[in-house]
Each structure stands twice: as C-alpha cells, then as structure tokens.
Amino acid sequence: MATLQVRDVDSRLYESLKRDNLETETQTLEYLKSTNSWHDDNNAEDLIAHIRSSRSKSNRSSLTDKLFD
C-alpha cells in the first residue's frame, strides 16, 4: 500500500480523520458479526479444495477466439 505524507495538517482535521478511520473499522467489524458472513468450521485448505473441485472447464476462451478470427 502506498504512503502519502502531508505536512502542516490542522490537528483537528488529523484527529477527525483518525477517529473516522477507527469508526469505519468498528462499523465494518460489527456488520460482519451481525451478518455472520464468514462462519465455517473447515480450514483454508479444505475450502480451497472444495472450490477447485466444484469448478468446471469452460470453452469460453476458444469461442471468443473464433469470433475475432
């Protein structure tokens, strides 16, 4: 992530920006808790294996190649 350095920022503005960032992070965490959006007893490897096994091969790329020949 890039870093931007700004000098001579008003202290009130700086504190407000810092507070908004914390509030946004807190709101995001609260939203995720309330929706229970990511609750799974499987570990990451099992989830990846499941996703890969459910994928199917597609011929879309060969079809689009023929359209532009």
C-alpha positions as CSV (number, residue, x, y, z in Angstrom):
1,M,0.0,0.0,0.0
2,A,1.3,3.4,-0.9
3,T,2.1,6.0,1.7
4,L,1.2,9.7,1.4
5,Q,2.9,12.2,3.7
6,V,1.1,15.5,4.2
7,R,2.7,18.2,6.3
8,D,1.1,21.0,8.4
9,V,-2.3,19.4,8.7
10,D,-4.6,21.0,11.2
11,S,-4.7,19.0,14.4
12,R,-8.5,18.9,14.5
13,L,-8.6,17.6,10.9
14,Y,-6.0,15.0,11.7
15,E,-7.9,13.8,14.8
16,S,-11.2,13.7,12.9
17,L,-9.6,11.6,10.1
18,K,-8.1,9.2,12.7
19,R,-11.4,8.9,14.5
20,D,-13.4,8.3,11.3
21,N,-11.0,5.5,10.3
22,L,-11.5,3.8,13.7
23,E,-15.3,4.3,13.5
24,T,-15.4,2.8,10.0
25,E,-13.3,-0.2,11.1
26,T,-15.5,-0.8,14.1
27,Q,-18.7,-0.5,12.0
28,T,-17.3,-3.0,9.5
29,L,-16.5,-5.5,12.2
30,E,-19.9,-5.0,13.8
31,Y,-21.6,-5.5,10.4
32,L,-19.7,-8.7,9.8
33,K,-20.6,-10.0,13.3
34,S,-24.3,-9.3,12.7
35,T,-24.4,-11.0,9.4
36,N,-22.4,-14.0,10.4
37,S,-21.0,-13.7,6.9
38,W,-17.9,-15.9,7.4
39,H,-18.5,-18.8,9.7
40,D,-17.1,-22.1,8.6
41,D,-15.6,-25.0,10.5
42,N,-13.4,-26.0,7.6
43,N,-9.8,-24.9,7.4
44,A,-8.4,-22.9,4.4
45,E,-7.0,-25.9,2.6
46,D,-10.4,-27.7,2.7
47,L,-12.2,-24.6,1.4
48,I,-9.7,-24.2,-1.4
49,A,-10.0,-27.9,-2.4
50,H,-13.8,-27.6,-2.4
51,I,-13.8,-24.5,-4.6
52,R,-11.4,-26.1,-7.0
53,S,-13.3,-29.4,-7.2
54,S,-16.6,-27.5,-8.0
55,R,-15.1,-25.6,-10.9
56,S,-15.8,-26.8,-14.4
57,K,-13.7,-26.3,-17.5
58,S,-15.1,-23.7,-19.9
59,N,-14.7,-23.3,-23.6
60,R,-15.5,-19.6,-23.5
61,S,-11.9,-18.6,-24.4
62,S,-11.9,-20.8,-27.6
63,L,-15.3,-19.4,-28.6
64,T,-14.3,-15.8,-28.3
65,D,-11.1,-16.5,-30.3
66,K,-13.2,-17.8,-33.2
67,L,-15.4,-14.7,-33.1
68,F,-12.5,-12.4,-33.9
69,D,-10.8,-14.6,-36.5
